[in-house]
Amino acid sequence: MTAPEKHDIKAIWGAQAVEPNLGTVEQIRANADKFQSAVRRRNRIEYAAGAFVVAGFGSYIWIFRSPLMQLGSFLVITGAIFIMVWIHFRASAKPIPSHISFMDYISRYREELRRQQSALRTVWLWYLAPLAPGLGLFTIGISRLLEHAPANRHLMWPLVVVMIAVFAGVWLLNLWGARRLQHKIDELSRLLVS
């Protein structure tokens, strides 16, 4: 084969429209399905945890006679309900129709990743902030109870440290999750550009 013929074959091959590899299509759809399942599983866990919090702090309203602890319990319940409603309307998995074109599917999958990433990045606003006032009041109520039990006063600071550590841990884990989603978003964006 002469050099010009070789060049013509390369030109023809390069000019052809590149169809996505079937394995890639199937893999992207499988990844999207897996992601949707993970979101649904996460939300079910959050709903169960929310119901547990509502039941637990609901019982505290009747168990503890401290007005601060009762008000704190009520605010925690309100915060937990707000979180569950927010998750349902803002962070539920939105199914991606399978009958659309491959590029539209990638675009929709990327938008779903962005939506979930936004929820993770703002977890301090819709998840942590609604619980903080109630937990703060409840903790102050506990500290007042412990004032009458000097032998147990040393328990207060570890409780506060644990609560702060849990809040910080939830916030940092969600930021880490948002960064991981950014890598997937970038990969899909490269596919849409190519």
N, C-alpha and C positions, 0 to 999 in steps of 0.2 A: 504494500500500500504506500503510495507516495505521500509526501508531506501535505500537499493541498487537499487530498482526499481525507486525510486524518483531521485536518482543520475543519472541513465541511461537516464531518460527522460530529465533532465537538460542538460546532455552532448549532446544528440541528438539535442535538441532545440538550444543549443549554437553553434553547428557545422554547422547549416543550414546557407546558404548564406542569408544575410539580403538584401531584396529588398527595395528600397526606398518607402516610403509611397506615395500613389497616390496623397493625399492631398498636401504633401510636393513638389512633382514634379509640380503639378499645381500651387502651391503657388510660387515656384521659377520662373517658366515661367511667371506667372502674374507679379511678381516683376521685372523681366527683361524687360517685355513689358512696364511696367509703367516707368521704368528708361529710356528706349529708347525714349518713348514719351516725357518725361521731357527734355531730351537732345535736341530733335528736336524742342520743344517749345522754349527752351532757345536760340537755334541758330536762330530761326525765329525772336525772339525779338532782338537779337544782330544785325541781318542783317537790321532790320527796324531802329534800333538806328544808325547803321553805315550810312544808306542812309540819315537819318535826319542830321547827322553830316556833311556828304559830301555836302548836299544841303545848310545847314546853313553857313558853312565856305566857300563854293563856292560863296555864295552871299556876304560874308565879303570881298572877294578879290575885288569886284566891289564897295562895299559901302565905305570902308575905303581907304584913299589915303596914309596911312602910309606904307612905304616899309616893316617895321618890322611886322606889322599886316598882310600884304599881304603874306609875306614869311611864317609867323606863320600859317596862314590859309592854305596855300598850304601844309605845312608839316603835319598839322592835317588831311587834306584830304588824304594825302599819308599814314599816320599812320592808319586811319580808313579803307582804302582799304586793307592794309596789314593785319589788324586784321580780316576782313571778309574772305579774302582768306585763312588765317591761320586756322580759325575756320572751314571753308569748308573742307579743306584737312586733318587737324589734330584732329579736335574735333567734327566731325559729328558722328551721331549714326551709328554704323555698325550693321546691322541686324544679328541675330544669327539664323542659320538654325534650324528649328524645327525637322527635320528628323534625327538628330544625336543622339547618346546615351545620356542618362541622365548625366553621368559623363563628357562627352565631352561638353554638354550644360553648365554645371556648370563651367567648365574650361574656356569656351569661355566668359561666362558672367563675370567671375572674371577678365579675361584679359581686357574686355571692361571697367569694373570699374577701373582697374589700369590705363588704357589709359586716361580716363576722370580725374582721380585723378592727374595724372601727369600734365595735362593741368591746373588744378586748382592750383596746387603747384607752377607752373611757370608763373602764370598770370602776375607777375611783368615784366617778360621778353618779352612776346609776346603781352600783352594787354596794360600795363601801359607805358612801355618804348617807344613804337612807338608814343605815343601821347604827351609825356613830352616835347620834343624839340619844337614842334609847339605851344603847349599851353604856354610854357615859353616865346617864342618870341612874341606871341600874347599879353601876359600879360605885357611884357616890353613895347610893342607898346601902350597899353592902358595907362600905367603909364606916358609915354611921352605926350600923349594927355591930361591927367589930370593935368600935370604941367602947362598947359595954362588955366586951369579952377580951380583956387585955392579953390573955394567953394566945389568942388567935390573930392578933394585929399583924403579926409577921406575914400572914398569908396575903395581905392586900397587895403588896408590891409585886410579888410573882404573878398574881392575877392580871395586874395592869400590863406587866411586861409580856405575858403570853398573848393578851389581846392585841397589843401593838405589833408583836411579832407575826401573829396570824394576819392582821390587816396588811402589813408590809409584804408578807409572803404571797398573799392573794394578788396584790398589786403587781409585784415583780414577776410572778408566774404568768400573769395575763400579758404583761409587756413582752415577755419572752415568747409567748404564743403568737403575739402580733408580729414579732420579727420573723418567726418561722413562716407565717402566712405570707409575709412580704416576699420571701424567696419563691414561693409558688406563684404569686401574682406576677413577679418579674419573668418567670419562665413562660407563663401563658402570654404575657405581653410580647415576648420575643417571638412566639409562634404566630401571633396576630400580625406582627410587622413583616415577618419573612414571607 
